[in-house]
Amino acid sequence: MDLLSGKNRRLRGQLFSTELTVSLSIFLAGVVLYLFVWNTLYNNYVEEQADVQMQVAFIGVSDAAVLSQGDPVDWETTAGANANSYGFATASPNTLSTDKLAAMQGFFTANYTDMKDKLGAAGYDLYIDVRDTDGNPLYSFGTLADTTNSSISALSGERLGIIGSDIVKLRVQLSRVRGRSI
């Protein structure tokens, strides 16, 4: 039988077929689905890593606030806004200095970005307040996040301290806008 004659000649050399169209469509749909899933998983991973970094910064800030005296230890009188690091403790941990808290409240008002960076919250918004056991505010500084906004990721926690003979609660809040890298 001659391959170039009759029916076989019409089928030979066909470039476009229904099977090719269907298989190419399925392949492209698979590639698009793969890219969509990859992008979603990658974005979730990036957000999770950003939250982990914020947790580490949060622990550092809250520990420094109640456990550290800062560097130098008398920064509120000698170094002021030029101190290397800040802490609100006196010579004993969890015993807070009213002089240091008052000084920091003034520094935050004057230069929010530098102060939060030196407290270890670079790249985040920071809010700290100190309240007595009845909930009355004694000191507060920084930017309080709107936690009702779903585009804001925030961490907040309280540490106990002592001012004089009174027990106080020091609340630290770190926040960031979701989807924005640090």
N, C-alpha and C positions, 0 to 999 in steps of 0.2 A: 504494500500500500504506500502510496506516495504521500508524504507528510505535507506537501505544499498544495495538495489538491483538496477540493471540496470543503467540508465542514472544518477540518483541522486547521486550514489556512486562516480562517476567520478567528479562531481562538488563540492562535499563536501570536505572541508579542503584545498581548493586552497589557497596558500599563496601569489602567485604573479598574479596580474591581470593588464590588460590595464588601468582600471579605477584608480587603485592605483598608477601606474606609472605617469599618466597624472596629477592626483591631487597632488602628491608629487612634480612633476616638477613645477606646478603652485605655490604651496606653497613656494618652495625654490626660485623661481624667485621673488616672492613678498618680501621675507626676504632680498634678495640681493638688490632689488630696495629700500626698506625701509632703509637699512644700507647706501646705496649710497646717498640718499636724506638727511638722518640724518647727515652724514659726511660733505656734502656740506653746509648745513645750519649751522652746528657747526663752520666750518672754516670761513664762512662769519661773524658769530657772533663774533668770536675771533678777526678777522681783524677790525671789526667795533669798538669793545671795545678798541683795541690798538690805533685806530685813535682818539677816544674820549680822551684817556689818553694823547696822543700827543698834542691835542688841548689845554688841561688844562695846560700842561707844557709850550706850546707856549705862552699862555696868561701870565703865570707867569714870563717867561723870558723877554718878551717884556715890561711888566709893570715894572719889577724891573730895566730894563735897563734905562728907561727914567724917572721913578718916584722916585726911591730909590737912596740914597747916598751910601748905603752899610753899613756894620758893621765891623769895626768902620767907622765912616763917613769920616775919612781921611786915609782910607786903602791904598791909593796909596803911601803915604809917611811913614806911621807907620807900618802897618801890612803886606803890600805887598801880596805875594802869600799865606800868612797864615790868611787872613781875614776870618771872618765867612760867609759873603755874599758880593756880589758885586753889585753896581749900579753906573751909570755914571752921575747921576744928581748932581747939586750943591745944595745949600740950597733951591732953588726953583725948583719944578718939571718941566721937559721938558727943563731945561737949563742944557746943558751937559758940563762936565768938560773935557778940552783937556788933562789935566794931568792924569785923570782917564782912558780915552780912550787910551792914549799912554802907560800907565802902563799895561793895560789889553792886549794890542797888544803884548807886550813883554812877559807877563805871558803865554799867549796862545801858543806862539812859544815854550816856555820852557816846559810847562806841560799842554797839551791840555785836557787830561781826568779830572784832578782835577779842572781845571778852569770851564769846562762846567758843571761839577757836582755841583760846588758851585753857578753857575748861575741858577741852577734848571733844567738842561737839561740832567740829568743822564739817560743813556740808549739810547740817541739819538745823532745824529751828529748835531753840532751847527755851524752856520755861522752868523756873524754879520758884517755889514759894514755901514759906515757913509759916506754920499755923500752930496756935496753941491747941490744947486737947479739946477745947470747945469748938474748934474750927474757925476761930477768929484769925484773920491774916495779920502776920507781924512784918514779914518782908516778902516782896515778890519782884521778880525781874525776868525779862525775856519776852518771848512771843508765845502766847497760848494758842495751840492749834484748835481748829474747828473739827472735832472728831466726828461730827455728823456728816461731814463731807466724805464721800466714798473715795475720792481721789487722794485723800490724805492718809498716810500710814503713820501711826503714832504709838509710842511706848510711854507708859506712865507708871510710876511706882513711888512708894513712900518709904522713907527711912526715919527711924526714931532718933531723936537727939535730945540734948539737955541744954537749956540756956538758964544759967543761974541754978536754981533748984527746981525749975519747971521742965516738964517733959514737953517736947514739941515734935511736930511731924514736918519733915522736909520732903516736899514732893518734887520730883524731877520728871519732866516730860520732854522727850525728843520726838520730832516729827519730820516728815519729808513728803514731797509730792510723789505719788506713785508714777513709775515710768520715767522718772528723771534720774539720770545717773549722777553719782557724787563726784 
